[in-house]
């Protein structure tokens, strides 16, 4: 089964977060992830609003989690820490 990586983000330092974004895309692609939505229009219906929302599809939950723990993604994430407030989850799809 596939999986969705869903991130809700408030960026507090655009420059540092830009470094994260530049490195995160290739790390996600290396693990079979592809972006489904990235920073587009949204409507907040419940919960804490985060103006940047990202969804990437992976071949499996394991691939998404492996990506997160990979050296490439951790390097990218080092630029996001302190430059954003984020929630990130991986959800298995039903296909």
PyMOL Python script that loads the backbone (N, CA, C, O; Angstrom):
from pymol import cmd

cmd.read_pdbstr("""\
ATOM      1  N   UNK A   1       0.828  -1.188   0.000  1.00  0.00           N
ATOM      2  CA  UNK A   1       0.000   0.000   0.000  1.00  0.00           C
ATOM      3  C   UNK A   1       0.866   1.242   0.000  1.00  0.00           C
ATOM      4  O   UNK A   1       1.960   1.250   0.563  1.00  0.00           O
ATOM      5  N   UNK A   2       0.371   2.290  -0.634  1.00  0.00           N
ATOM      6  CA  UNK A   2       1.081   3.554  -0.675  1.00  0.00           C
ATOM      7  C   UNK A   2       0.933   4.316   0.625  1.00  0.00           C
ATOM      8  O   UNK A   2       0.274   3.865   1.561  1.00  0.00           O
ATOM      9  N   UNK A   3       1.559   5.479   0.663  1.00  0.00           N
ATOM     10  CA  UNK A   3       1.494   6.320   1.853  1.00  0.00           C
ATOM     11  C   UNK A   3       1.580   7.777   1.451  1.00  0.00           C
ATOM     12  O   UNK A   3       2.191   8.127   0.441  1.00  0.00           O
ATOM     13  N   UNK A   4       0.959   8.618   2.255  1.00  0.00           N
ATOM     14  CA  UNK A   4       1.047  10.061   2.082  1.00  0.00           C
ATOM     15  C   UNK A   4       1.836  10.660   3.235  1.00  0.00           C
ATOM     16  O   UNK A   4       1.600  10.345   4.402  1.00  0.00           O
ATOM     17  N   UNK A   5       2.761  11.515   2.894  1.00  0.00           N
ATOM     18  CA  UNK A   5       3.555  12.288   3.850  1.00  0.00           C
ATOM     19  C   UNK A   5       2.869  13.646   3.866  1.00  0.00           C
ATOM     20  O   UNK A   5       2.829  14.326   2.841  1.00  0.00           O
ATOM     21  N   UNK A   6       2.335  14.050   4.999  1.00  0.00           N
ATOM     22  CA  UNK A   6       1.551  15.273   5.097  1.00  0.00           C
ATOM     23  C   UNK A   6       2.218  16.205   6.100  1.00  0.00           C
ATOM     24  O   UNK A   6       2.391  15.862   7.269  1.00  0.00           O
ATOM     25  N   UNK A   7       2.587  17.384   5.624  1.00  0.00           N
ATOM     26  CA  UNK A   7       3.252  18.372   6.477  1.00  0.00           C
ATOM     27  C   UNK A   7       2.425  19.650   6.516  1.00  0.00           C
ATOM     28  O   UNK A   7       1.913  20.112   5.496  1.00  0.00           O
ATOM     29  N   UNK A   8       2.306  20.209   7.712  1.00  0.00           N
ATOM     30  CA  UNK A   8       1.659  21.501   7.930  1.00  0.00           C
ATOM     31  C   UNK A   8       2.729  22.402   8.537  1.00  0.00           C
ATOM     32  O   UNK A   8       3.305  22.074   9.574  1.00  0.00           O
ATOM     33  N   UNK A   9       2.997  23.537   7.892  1.00  0.00           N
ATOM     34  CA  UNK A   9       4.175  24.329   8.236  1.00  0.00           C
ATOM     35  C   UNK A   9       3.853  25.820   8.332  1.00  0.00           C
ATOM     36  O   UNK A   9       3.107  26.358   7.514  1.00  0.00           O
ATOM     37  N   UNK A  10       4.419  26.471   9.331  1.00  0.00           N
ATOM     38  CA  UNK A  10       4.494  27.929   9.405  1.00  0.00           C
ATOM     39  C   UNK A  10       5.976  28.279   9.336  1.00  0.00           C
ATOM     40  O   UNK A  10       6.747  27.898  10.217  1.00  0.00           O
ATOM     41  N   UNK A  11       6.372  28.990   8.310  1.00  0.00           N
ATOM     42  CA  UNK A  11       7.778  29.360   8.121  1.00  0.00           C
ATOM     43  C   UNK A  11       8.061  30.636   8.904  1.00  0.00           C
ATOM     44  O   UNK A  11       7.324  31.616   8.796  1.00  0.00           O
ATOM     45  N   UNK A  12       9.132  30.618   9.692  1.00  0.00           N
ATOM     46  CA  UNK A  12       9.525  31.782  10.489  1.00  0.00           C
ATOM     47  C   UNK A  12      10.820  32.420   9.985  1.00  0.00           C
ATOM     48  O   UNK A  12      11.135  33.553  10.347  1.00  0.00           O
ATOM     49  N   UNK A  13      11.567  31.697   9.155  1.00  0.00           N
ATOM     50  CA  UNK A  13      12.809  32.216   8.567  1.00  0.00           C
ATOM     51  C   UNK A  13      12.864  31.731   7.122  1.00  0.00           C
ATOM     52  O   UNK A  13      13.262  30.598   6.851  1.00  0.00           O
ATOM     53  N   UNK A  14      12.458  32.603   6.197  1.00  0.00           N
ATOM     54  CA  UNK A  14      12.358  32.232   4.781  1.00  0.00           C
ATOM     55  C   UNK A  14      13.688  31.763   4.191  1.00  0.00           C
ATOM     56  O   UNK A  14      13.721  30.792   3.435  1.00  0.00           O
ATOM     57  N   UNK A  15      14.772  32.438   4.526  1.00  0.00           N
ATOM     58  CA  UNK A  15      16.078  32.095   3.958  1.00  0.00           C
ATOM     59  C   UNK A  15      16.520  30.687   4.371  1.00  0.00           C
ATOM     60  O   UNK A  15      16.905  29.880   3.525  1.00  0.00           O
ATOM     61  N   UNK A  16      16.463  30.403   5.653  1.00  0.00           N
ATOM     62  CA  UNK A  16      16.865  29.083   6.142  1.00  0.00           C
ATOM     63  C   UNK A  16      15.918  28.009   5.618  1.00  0.00           C
ATOM     64  O   UNK A  16      16.360  26.918   5.255  1.00  0.00           O
ATOM     65  N   UNK A  17      14.627  28.305   5.575  1.00  0.00           N
ATOM     66  CA  UNK A  17      13.665  27.311   5.100  1.00  0.00           C
ATOM     67  C   UNK A  17      13.856  27.048   3.612  1.00  0.00           C
ATOM     68  O   UNK A  17      13.600  25.942   3.137  1.00  0.00           O
ATOM     69  N   UNK A  18      14.300  28.046   2.883  1.00  0.00           N
ATOM     70  CA  UNK A  18      14.615  27.849   1.465  1.00  0.00           C
ATOM     71  C   UNK A  18      15.723  26.828   1.277  1.00  0.00           C
ATOM     72  O   UNK A  18      15.688  26.044   0.329  1.00  0.00           O
ATOM     73  N   UNK A  19      16.707  26.828   2.170  1.00  0.00           N
ATOM     74  CA  UNK A  19      17.781  25.828   2.117  1.00  0.00           C
ATOM     75  C   UNK A  19      17.206  24.434   2.368  1.00  0.00           C
ATOM     76  O   UNK A  19      17.575  23.466   1.704  1.00  0.00           O
ATOM     77  N   UNK A  20      16.293  24.353   3.341  1.00  0.00           N
ATOM     78  CA  UNK A  20      15.618  23.074   3.597  1.00  0.00           C
ATOM     79  C   UNK A  20      14.913  22.582   2.331  1.00  0.00           C
ATOM     80  O   UNK A  20      15.106  21.442   1.910  1.00  0.00           O
ATOM     81  N   UNK A  21      14.104  23.440   1.735  1.00  0.00           N
ATOM     82  CA  UNK A  21      13.307  23.049   0.569  1.00  0.00           C
ATOM     83  C   UNK A  21      14.189  22.593  -0.588  1.00  0.00           C
ATOM     84  O   UNK A  21      13.849  21.642  -1.292  1.00  0.00           O
ATOM     85  N   UNK A  22      15.308  23.259  -0.785  1.00  0.00           N
ATOM     86  CA  UNK A  22      16.229  22.907  -1.879  1.00  0.00           C
ATOM     87  C   UNK A  22      16.785  21.491  -1.697  1.00  0.00           C
ATOM     88  O   UNK A  22      16.971  20.772  -2.678  1.00  0.00           O
ATOM     89  N   UNK A  23      17.051  21.089  -0.459  1.00  0.00           N
ATOM     90  CA  UNK A  23      17.614  19.769  -0.181  1.00  0.00           C
ATOM     91  C   UNK A  23      16.547  18.696   0.008  1.00  0.00           C
ATOM     92  O   UNK A  23      16.777  17.529  -0.310  1.00  0.00           O
ATOM     93  N   UNK A  24      15.381  19.082   0.523  1.00  0.00           N
ATOM     94  CA  UNK A  24      14.338  18.098   0.839  1.00  0.00           C
ATOM     95  C   UNK A  24      13.760  17.450  -0.414  1.00  0.00           C
ATOM     96  O   UNK A  24      13.515  16.244  -0.423  1.00  0.00           O
ATOM     97  N   UNK A  25      13.540  18.224  -1.466  1.00  0.00           N
ATOM     98  CA  UNK A  25      12.953  17.680  -2.692  1.00  0.00           C
ATOM     99  C   UNK A  25      13.732  16.498  -3.246  1.00  0.00           C
ATOM    100  O   UNK A  25      13.142  15.445  -3.488  1.00  0.00           O
ATOM    101  N   UNK A  26      15.037  16.636  -3.453  1.00  0.00           N
ATOM    102  CA  UNK A  26      15.818  15.501  -3.944  1.00  0.00           C
ATOM    103  C   UNK A  26      15.837  14.312  -2.977  1.00  0.00           C
ATOM    104  O   UNK A  26      15.840  13.162  -3.416  1.00  0.00           O
ATOM    105  N   UNK A  27      15.850  14.575  -1.675  1.00  0.00           N
ATOM    106  CA  UNK A  27      15.837  13.482  -0.694  1.00  0.00           C
ATOM    107  C   UNK A  27      14.528  12.709  -0.785  1.00  0.00           C
ATOM    108  O   UNK A  27      14.521  11.479  -0.728  1.00  0.00           O
ATOM    109  N   UNK A  28      13.430  13.427  -0.925  1.00  0.00           N
ATOM    110  CA  UNK A  28      12.119  12.786  -1.050  1.00  0.00           C
ATOM    111  C   UNK A  28      12.055  11.973  -2.343  1.00  0.00           C
ATOM    112  O   UNK A  28      11.586  10.835  -2.332  1.00  0.00           O
ATOM    113  N   UNK A  29      12.514  12.538  -3.440  1.00  0.00           N
ATOM    114  CA  UNK A  29      12.502  11.824  -4.722  1.00  0.00           C
ATOM    115  C   UNK A  29      13.369  10.567  -4.669  1.00  0.00           C
ATOM    116  O   UNK A  29      13.001   9.539  -5.239  1.00  0.00           O
ATOM    117  N   UNK A  30      14.503  10.639  -3.999  1.00  0.00           N
ATOM    118  CA  UNK A  30      15.413   9.489  -3.884  1.00  0.00           C
ATOM    119  C   UNK A  30      14.730   8.295  -3.229  1.00  0.00           C
ATOM    120  O   UNK A  30      15.102   7.150  -3.488  1.00  0.00           O
ATOM    121  N   UNK A  31      13.742   8.549  -2.389  1.00  0.00           N
ATOM    122  CA  UNK A  31      13.034   7.490  -1.683  1.00  0.00           C
ATOM    123  C   UNK A  31      11.684   7.166  -2.309  1.00  0.00           C
ATOM    124  O   UNK A  31      10.818   6.568  -1.671  1.00  0.00           O
ATOM    125  N   UNK A  32      11.516   7.568  -3.562  1.00  0.00           N
ATOM    126  CA  UNK A  32      10.299   7.231  -4.295  1.00  0.00           C
ATOM    127  C   UNK A  32       9.132   8.159  -4.048  1.00  0.00           C
ATOM    128  O   UNK A  32       8.011   7.867  -4.464  1.00  0.00           O
ATOM    129  N   UNK A  33       9.374   9.278  -3.375  1.00  0.00           N
ATOM    130  CA  UNK A  33       8.298  10.227  -3.097  1.00  0.00           C
ATOM    131  C   UNK A  33       8.098  11.189  -4.245  1.00  0.00           C
ATOM    132  O   UNK A  33       9.045  11.568  -4.934  1.00  0.00           O
ATOM    133  N   UNK A  34       6.853  11.577  -4.442  1.00  0.00           N
ATOM    134  CA  UNK A  34       6.543  12.613  -5.425  1.00  0.00           C
ATOM    135  C   UNK A  34       5.500  13.546  -4.827  1.00  0.00           C
ATOM    136  O   UNK A  34       4.571  13.110  -4.145  1.00  0.00           O
ATOM    137  N   UNK A  35       5.669  14.833  -5.093  1.00  0.00           N
ATOM    138  CA  UNK A  35       4.769  15.822  -4.516  1.00  0.00           C
ATOM    139  C   UNK A  35       3.404  15.768  -5.184  1.00  0.00           C
ATOM    140  O   UNK A  35       3.293  15.703  -6.408  1.00  0.00           O
ATOM    141  N   UNK A  36       2.365  15.797  -4.351  1.00  0.00           N
ATOM    142  CA  UNK A  36       0.979  15.854  -4.804  1.00  0.00           C
ATOM    143  C   UNK A  36       0.455  17.274  -4.623  1.00  0.00           C
ATOM    144  O   UNK A  36      -0.296  17.774  -5.460  1.00  0.00           O
ATOM    145  N   UNK A  37       0.850  17.922  -3.533  1.00  0.00           N
ATOM    146  CA  UNK A  37       0.472  19.307  -3.250  1.00  0.00           C
ATOM    147  C   UNK A  37       1.633  19.954  -2.502  1.00  0.00           C
ATOM    148  O   UNK A  37       2.276  19.339  -1.651  1.00  0.00           O
ATOM    149  N   UNK A  38       1.878  21.216  -2.849  1.00  0.00           N
ATOM    150  CA  UNK A  38       2.995  21.900  -2.197  1.00  0.00           C
ATOM    151  C   UNK A  38       2.701  23.393  -2.129  1.00  0.00           C
ATOM    152  O   UNK A  38       2.916  24.126  -3.094  1.00  0.00           O
ATOM    153  N   UNK A  39       2.209  23.832  -0.976  1.00  0.00           N
ATOM    154  CA  UNK A  39       2.024  25.255  -0.749  1.00  0.00           C
ATOM    155  C   UNK A  39       0.884  25.903  -1.508  1.00  0.00           C
ATOM    156  O   UNK A  39       0.850  27.127  -1.625  1.00  0.00           O
ATOM    157  N   UNK A  40      -0.048  25.125  -2.025  1.00  0.00           N
ATOM    158  CA  UNK A  40      -1.155  25.684  -2.794  1.00  0.00           C
ATOM    159  C   UNK A  40      -2.284  26.225  -1.939  1.00  0.00           C
ATOM    160  O   UNK A  40      -2.186  26.294  -0.713  1.00  0.00           O
ATOM    161  N   UNK A  41      -3.327  26.597  -2.593  1.00  0.00           N
ATOM    162  CA  UNK A  41      -4.522  27.127  -1.936  1.00  0.00           C
ATOM    163  C   UNK A  41      -5.112  26.081  -1.001  1.00  0.00           C
ATOM    164  O   UNK A  41      -5.106  24.890  -1.312  1.00  0.00           O
ATOM    165  N   UNK A  42      -5.620  26.524   0.141  1.00  0.00           N
ATOM    166  CA  UNK A  42      -6.226  25.604   1.106  1.00  0.00           C
ATOM    167  C   UNK A  42      -7.343  26.319   1.853  1.00  0.00           C
ATOM    168  O   UNK A  42      -7.429  27.547   1.828  1.00  0.00           O
ATOM    169  N   UNK A  43      -8.179  25.564   2.504  1.00  0.00           N
ATOM    170  CA  UNK A  43      -9.230  26.088   3.368  1.00  0.00           C
ATOM    171  C   UNK A  43      -9.100  25.376   4.711  1.00  0.00           C
ATOM    172  O   UNK A  43      -9.261  24.157   4.779  1.00  0.00           O
ATOM    173  N   UNK A  44      -8.816  26.107   5.760  1.00  0.00           N
ATOM    174  CA  UNK A  44      -8.667  25.530   7.097  1.00  0.00           C
ATOM    175  C   UNK A  44     -10.048  25.346   7.711  1.00  0.00           C
ATOM    176  O   UNK A  44     -10.763  26.325   7.923  1.00  0.00           O
ATOM    177  N   UNK A  45     -10.426  24.133   7.992  1.00  0.00           N
ATOM    178  CA  UNK A  45     -11.739  23.858   8.567  1.00  0.00           C
ATOM    179  C   UNK A  45     -11.680  23.575  10.064  1.00  0.00           C
ATOM    180  O   UNK A  45     -12.614  23.911  10.792  1.00  0.00           O
ATOM    181  N   UNK A  46     -10.598  22.963  10.531  1.00  0.00           N
ATOM    182  CA  UNK A  46     -10.445  22.658  11.949  1.00  0.00           C
ATOM    183  C   UNK A  46      -8.967  22.723  12.307  1.00  0.00           C
ATOM    184  O   UNK A  46      -8.102  22.629  11.436  1.00  0.00           O
ATOM    185  N   UNK A  47      -8.687  22.884  13.584  1.00  0.00           N
ATOM    186  CA  UNK A  47      -7.313  22.802  14.080  1.00  0.00           C
ATOM    187  C   UNK A  47      -6.490  24.048  13.823  1.00  0.00           C
ATOM    188  O   UNK A  47      -6.985  25.069  13.345  1.00  0.00           O
ATOM    189  N   UNK A  48      -5.212  23.927  14.158  1.00  0.00           N
ATOM    190  CA  UNK A  48      -4.274  25.041  14.032  1.00  0.00           C
ATOM    191  C   UNK A  48      -3.940  25.297  12.568  1.00  0.00           C
ATOM    192  O   UNK A  48      -3.576  24.382  11.830  1.00  0.00           O
ATOM    193  N   UNK A  49      -4.067  26.536  12.168  1.00  0.00           N
ATOM    194  CA  UNK A  49      -3.779  26.906  10.781  1.00  0.00           C
ATOM    195  C   UNK A  49      -2.277  27.000  10.550  1.00  0.00           C
ATOM    196  O   UNK A  49      -1.554  27.624  11.327  1.00  0.00           O
ATOM    197  N   UNK A  50      -1.825  26.381   9.489  1.00  0.00           N
ATOM    198  CA  UNK A  50      -0.447  26.492   9.022  1.00  0.00           C
ATOM    199  C   UNK A  50      -0.528  26.894   7.551  1.00  0.00           C
ATOM    200  O   UNK A  50      -1.164  26.193   6.764  1.00  0.00           O
ATOM    201  N   UNK A  51       0.099  28.004   7.159  1.00  0.00           N
ATOM    202  CA  UNK A  51      -0.088  28.509   5.798  1.00  0.00           C
ATOM    203  C   UNK A  51       0.600  27.697   4.696  1.00  0.00           C
ATOM    204  O   UNK A  51       0.292  27.886   3.519  1.00  0.00           O
ATOM    205  N   UNK A  52       1.512  26.808   5.048  1.00  0.00           N
ATOM    206  CA  UNK A  52       2.165  25.981   4.024  1.00  0.00           C
ATOM    207  C   UNK A  52       1.811  24.528   4.313  1.00  0.00           C
ATOM    208  O   UNK A  52       2.070  24.015   5.402  1.00  0.00           O
ATOM    209  N   UNK A  53       1.215  23.875   3.322  1.00  0.00           N
ATOM    210  CA  UNK A  53       0.793  22.482   3.461  1.00  0.00           C
ATOM    211  C   UNK A  53       1.375  21.695   2.301  1.00  0.00           C
ATOM    212  O   UNK A  53       1.267  22.100   1.143  1.00  0.00           O
ATOM    213  N   UNK A  54       1.991  20.568   2.624  1.00  0.00           N
ATOM    214  CA  UNK A  54       2.689  19.765   1.619  1.00  0.00           C
ATOM    215  C   UNK A  54       2.238  18.312   1.746  1.00  0.00           C
ATOM    216  O   UNK A  54       2.161  17.761   2.844  1.00  0.00           O
ATOM    217  N   UNK A  55       1.945  17.711   0.603  1.00  0.00           N
ATOM    218  CA  UNK A  55       1.598  16.290   0.559  1.00  0.00           C
ATOM    219  C   UNK A  55       2.492  15.631  -0.494  1.00  0.00           C
ATOM    220  O   UNK A  55       2.579  16.093  -1.632  1.00  0.00           O
ATOM    221  N   UNK A  56       3.149  14.552  -0.095  1.00  0.00           N
ATOM    222  CA  UNK A  56       3.955  13.758  -1.017  1.00  0.00           C
ATOM    223  C   UNK A  56       3.481  12.317  -0.936  1.00  0.00           C
ATOM    224  O   UNK A  56       3.148  11.825   0.142  1.00  0.00           O
ATOM    225  N   UNK A  57       3.452  11.650  -2.064  1.00  0.00           N
ATOM    226  CA  UNK A  57       3.036  10.247  -2.108  1.00  0.00           C
ATOM    227  C   UNK A  57       4.281   9.372  -2.192  1.00  0.00           C
ATOM    228  O   UNK A  57       5.200   9.643  -2.965  1.00  0.00           O
ATOM    229  N   UNK A  58       4.292   8.321  -1.383  1.00  0.00           N
ATOM    230  CA  UNK A  58       5.389   7.356  -1.354  1.00  0.00           C
ATOM    231  C   UNK A  58       4.847   5.971  -1.666  1.00  0.00           C
ATOM    232  O   UNK A  58       3.644   5.741  -1.539  1.00  0.00           O
ATOM    233  N   UNK A  59       5.709   5.040  -2.072  1.00  0.00           N
ATOM    234  CA  UNK A  59       5.262   3.677  -2.366  1.00  0.00           C
ATOM    235  C   UNK A  59       4.749   2.925  -1.142  1.00  0.00           C
ATOM    236  O   UNK A  59       3.943   2.004  -1.278  1.00  0.00           O
ATOM    237  N   UNK A  60       5.208   3.309   0.063  1.00  0.00           N
ATOM    238  CA  UNK A  60       4.810   2.603   1.282  1.00  0.00           C
ATOM    239  C   UNK A  60       5.090   3.488   2.491  1.00  0.00           C
ATOM    240  O   UNK A  60       5.826   4.471   2.398  1.00  0.00           O
ATOM    241  N   UNK A  61       4.497   3.130   3.625  1.00  0.00           N
ATOM    242  CA  UNK A  61       4.783   3.818   4.880  1.00  0.00           C
ATOM    243  C   UNK A  61       6.271   3.693   5.191  1.00  0.00           C
ATOM    244  O   UNK A  61       6.914   4.655   5.613  1.00  0.00           O
ATOM    245  N   UNK A  62       6.806   2.498   4.977  1.00  0.00           N
ATOM    246  CA  UNK A  62       8.225   2.262   5.279  1.00  0.00           C
ATOM    247  C   UNK A  62       9.128   3.175   4.449  1.00  0.00           C
ATOM    248  O   UNK A  62      10.107   3.710   4.970  1.00  0.00           O
ATOM    249  N   UNK A  63       8.813   3.357   3.171  1.00  0.00           N
ATOM    250  CA  UNK A  63       9.626   4.230   2.319  1.00  0.00           C
ATOM    251  C   UNK A  63       9.583   5.671   2.824  1.00  0.00           C
ATOM    252  O   UNK A  63      10.603   6.361   2.825  1.00  0.00           O
ATOM    253  N   UNK A  64       8.410   6.122   3.250  1.00  0.00           N
ATOM    254  CA  UNK A  64       8.275   7.488   3.760  1.00  0.00           C
ATOM    255  C   UNK A  64       9.056   7.671   5.061  1.00  0.00           C
ATOM    256  O   UNK A  64       9.731   8.684   5.244  1.00  0.00           O
ATOM    257  N   UNK A  65       8.968   6.703   5.954  1.00  0.00           N
ATOM    258  CA  UNK A  65       9.682   6.780   7.233  1.00  0.00           C
ATOM    259  C   UNK A  65      11.188   6.665   6.993  1.00  0.00           C
ATOM    260  O   UNK A  65      11.972   7.374   7.623  1.00  0.00           O
ATOM    261  N   UNK A  66      11.591   5.780   6.091  1.00  0.00           N
ATOM    262  CA  UNK A  66      13.016   5.662   5.755  1.00  0.00           C
ATOM    263  C   UNK A  66      13.544   6.979   5.196  1.00  0.00           C
ATOM    264  O   UNK A  66      14.660   7.390   5.515  1.00  0.00           O
ATOM    265  N   UNK A  67      12.751   7.633   4.372  1.00  0.00           N
ATOM    266  CA  UNK A  67      13.142   8.935   3.834  1.00  0.00           C
ATOM    267  C   UNK A  67      13.393   9.917   4.971  1.00  0.00           C
ATOM    268  O   UNK A  67      14.426  10.586   5.006  1.00  0.00           O
ATOM    269  N   UNK A  68      12.451  10.001   5.892  1.00  0.00           N
ATOM    270  CA  UNK A  68      12.579  10.937   7.005  1.00  0.00           C
ATOM    271  C   UNK A  68      13.883  10.705   7.774  1.00  0.00           C
ATOM    272  O   UNK A  68      14.560  11.661   8.154  1.00  0.00           O
ATOM    273  N   UNK A  69      14.227   9.458   7.999  1.00  0.00           N
ATOM    274  CA  UNK A  69      15.417   9.140   8.794  1.00  0.00           C
ATOM    275  C   UNK A  69      16.706   9.108   7.969  1.00  0.00           C
ATOM    276  O   UNK A  69      17.785   8.909   8.527  1.00  0.00           O
ATOM    277  N   UNK A  70      16.610   9.298   6.665  1.00  0.00           N
ATOM    278  CA  UNK A  70      17.799   9.225   5.810  1.00  0.00           C
ATOM    279  C   UNK A  70      18.748  10.391   6.085  1.00  0.00           C
ATOM    280  O   UNK A  70      18.312  11.463   6.505  1.00  0.00           O
ATOM    281  N   UNK A  71      20.042  10.184   5.850  1.00  0.00           N
ATOM    282  CA  UNK A  71      21.006  11.271   6.043  1.00  0.00           C
ATOM    283  C   UNK A  71      20.680  12.499   5.182  1.00  0.00           C
ATOM    284  O   UNK A  71      20.865  13.635   5.617  1.00  0.00           O
ATOM    285  N   UNK A  72      20.194  12.261   3.962  1.00  0.00           N
ATOM    286  CA  UNK A  72      19.888  13.368   3.051  1.00  0.00           C
ATOM    287  C   UNK A  72      18.755  14.238   3.609  1.00  0.00           C
ATOM    288  O   UNK A  72      18.841  15.466   3.601  1.00  0.00           O
ATOM    289  N   UNK A  73      17.702  13.588   4.088  1.00  0.00           N
ATOM    290  CA  UNK A  73      16.584  14.366   4.611  1.00  0.00           C
ATOM    291  C   UNK A  73      16.943  15.017   5.941  1.00  0.00           C
ATOM    292  O   UNK A  73      16.538  16.151   6.197  1.00  0.00           O
ATOM    293  N   UNK A  74      17.683  14.334   6.778  1.00  0.00           N
ATOM    294  CA  UNK A  74      18.096  14.915   8.054  1.00  0.00           C
ATOM    295  C   UNK A  74      18.964  16.153   7.838  1.00  0.00           C
ATOM    296  O   UNK A  74      18.879  17.116   8.600  1.00  0.00           O
ATOM    297  N   UNK A  75      19.793  16.126   6.804  1.00  0.00           N
ATOM    298  CA  UNK A  75      20.586  17.319   6.458  1.00  0.00           C
ATOM    299  C   UNK A  75      19.651  18.463   6.077  1.00  0.00           C
ATOM    300  O   UNK A  75      19.836  19.594   6.527  1.00  0.00           O
ATOM    301  N   UNK A  76      18.651  18.174   5.252  1.00  0.00           N
ATOM    302  CA  UNK A  76      17.668  19.200   4.881  1.00  0.00           C
ATOM    303  C   UNK A  76      16.946  19.711   6.121  1.00  0.00           C
ATOM    304  O   UNK A  76      16.785  20.918   6.302  1.00  0.00           O
ATOM    305  N   UNK A  77      16.517  18.793   6.967  1.00  0.00           N
ATOM    306  CA  UNK A  77      15.746  19.141   8.152  1.00  0.00           C
ATOM    307  C   UNK A  77      16.532  20.029   9.109  1.00  0.00           C
ATOM    308  O   UNK A  77      15.938  20.811   9.851  1.00  0.00           O
ATOM    309  N   UNK A  78      17.843  19.920   9.103  1.00  0.00           N
ATOM    310  CA  UNK A  78      18.652  20.769   9.978  1.00  0.00           C
ATOM    311  C   UNK A  78      18.440  22.253   9.668  1.00  0.00           C
ATOM    312  O   UNK A  78      18.635  23.099  10.541  1.00  0.00           O
ATOM    313  N   UNK A  79      18.044  22.574   8.438  1.00  0.00           N
ATOM    314  CA  UNK A  79      17.780  23.966   8.053  1.00  0.00           C
ATOM    315  C   UNK A  79      16.364  24.402   8.428  1.00  0.00           C
ATOM    316  O   UNK A  79      16.108  25.594   8.596  1.00  0.00           O
ATOM    317  N   UNK A  80      15.445  23.446   8.561  1.00  0.00           N
ATOM    318  CA  UNK A  80      14.059  23.768   8.905  1.00  0.00           C
ATOM    319  C   UNK A  80      13.885  23.981  10.404  1.00  0.00           C
ATOM    320  O   UNK A  80      13.036  24.763  10.831  1.00  0.00           O
ATOM    321  N   UNK A  81      14.685  23.289  11.193  1.00  0.00           N
ATOM    322  CA  UNK A  81      14.595  23.452  12.654  1.00  0.00           C
ATOM    323  C   UNK A  81      14.981  24.880  13.011  1.00  0.00           C
ATOM    324  O   UNK A  81      16.024  25.371  12.578  1.00  0.00           O
ATOM    325  N   UNK A  82      14.163  25.532  13.782  1.00  0.00           N
ATOM    326  CA  UNK A  82      14.416  26.922  14.128  1.00  0.00           C
ATOM    327  C   UNK A  82      13.952  27.898  13.061  1.00  0.00           C
ATOM    328  O   UNK A  82      13.933  29.106  13.297  1.00  0.00           O
ATOM    329  N   UNK A  83      13.577  27.399  11.896  1.00  0.00           N
ATOM    330  CA  UNK A  83      13.112  28.256  10.804  1.00  0.00           C
ATOM    331  C   UNK A  83      11.632  28.026  10.504  1.00  0.00           C
ATOM    332  O   UNK A  83      11.071  28.625   9.586  1.00  0.00           O
ATOM    333  N   UNK A  84      11.005  27.141  11.299  1.00  0.00           N
ATOM    334  CA  UNK A  84       9.605  26.808  11.034  1.00  0.00           C
ATOM    335  C   UNK A  84       8.990  26.130  12.251  1.00  0.00           C
ATOM    336  O   UNK A  84       9.679  25.610  13.128  1.00  0.00           O
ATOM    337  N   UNK A  85       7.671  26.159  12.261  1.00  0.00           N
ATOM    338  CA  UNK A  85       6.883  25.332  13.177  1.00  0.00           C
ATOM    339  C   UNK A  85       6.171  24.340  12.287  1.00  0.00           C
ATOM    340  O   UNK A  85       5.521  24.736  11.320  1.00  0.00           O
ATOM    341  N   UNK A  86       6.282  23.032  12.597  1.00  0.00           N
ATOM    342  CA  UNK A  86       5.809  22.005  11.671  1.00  0.00           C
ATOM    343  C   UNK A  86       5.136  20.853  12.391  1.00  0.00           C
ATOM    344  O   UNK A  86       5.450  20.527  13.536  1.00  0.00           O
ATOM    345  N   UNK A  87       4.220  20.265  11.693  1.00  0.00           N
ATOM    346  CA  UNK A  87       3.712  18.948  12.038  1.00  0.00           C
ATOM    347  C   UNK A  87       3.900  18.095  10.796  1.00  0.00           C
ATOM    348  O   UNK A  87       3.684  18.562   9.678  1.00  0.00           O
ATOM    349  N   UNK A  88       4.300  16.852  10.988  1.00  0.00           N
ATOM    350  CA  UNK A  88       4.520  15.940   9.867  1.00  0.00           C
ATOM    351  C   UNK A  88       4.001  14.570  10.257  1.00  0.00           C
ATOM    352  O   UNK A  88       4.280  14.072  11.347  1.00  0.00           O
ATOM    353  N   UNK A  89       3.243  13.969   9.355  1.00  0.00           N
ATOM    354  CA  UNK A  89       2.733  12.625   9.605  1.00  0.00           C
ATOM    355  C   UNK A  89       2.792  11.828   8.318  1.00  0.00           C
ATOM    356  O   UNK A  89       2.853  12.385   7.222  1.00  0.00           O
ATOM    357  N   UNK A  90       2.772  10.515   8.472  1.00  0.00           N
ATOM    358  CA  UNK A  90       2.700   9.605   7.335  1.00  0.00           C
ATOM    359  C   UNK A  90       1.418   8.790   7.530  1.00  0.00           C
ATOM    360  O   UNK A  90       1.176   8.237   8.603  1.00  0.00           O
ATOM    361  N   UNK A  91       0.614   8.728   6.485  1.00  0.00           N
ATOM    362  CA  UNK A  91      -0.665   8.031   6.533  1.00  0.00           C
ATOM    363  C   UNK A  91      -0.715   7.010   5.391  1.00  0.00           C
ATOM    364  O   UNK A  91      -0.480   7.356   4.233  1.00  0.00           O
ATOM    365  N   UNK A  92      -1.021   5.765   5.721  1.00  0.00           N
ATOM    366  CA  UNK A  92      -1.150   4.725   4.693  1.00  0.00           C
ATOM    367  C   UNK A  92      -2.396   4.988   3.853  1.00  0.00           C
ATOM    368  O   UNK A  92      -3.449   5.338   4.386  1.00  0.00           O
ATOM    369  N   UNK A  93      -2.272   4.819   2.546  1.00  0.00           N
ATOM    370  CA  UNK A  93      -3.417   4.986   1.655  1.00  0.00           C
ATOM    371  C   UNK A  93      -4.157   3.673   1.519  1.00  0.00           C
ATOM    372  O   UNK A  93      -3.634   2.615   1.869  1.00  0.00           O
ATOM    373  N   UNK A  94      -5.367   3.742   1.014  1.00  0.00           N
ATOM    374  CA  UNK A  94      -6.189   2.540   0.909  1.00  0.00           C
ATOM    375  C   UNK A  94      -6.130   1.904  -0.481  1.00  0.00           C
ATOM    376  O   UNK A  94      -6.899   0.989  -0.775  1.00  0.00           O
ATOM    377  N   UNK A  95      -5.228   2.382  -1.333  1.00  0.00           N
ATOM    378  CA  UNK A  95      -5.126   1.789  -2.684  1.00  0.00           C
ATOM    379  C   UNK A  95      -4.200   0.615  -2.748  1.00  0.00           C
ATOM    380  O   UNK A  95      -4.022   0.026  -3.814  1.00  0.00           O
TER     381      UNK A  95
END
""", "prot")
cmd.dss("prot")
cmd.show_as("cartoon", "prot")
cmd.util.cbc("prot")
cmd.orient("prot")
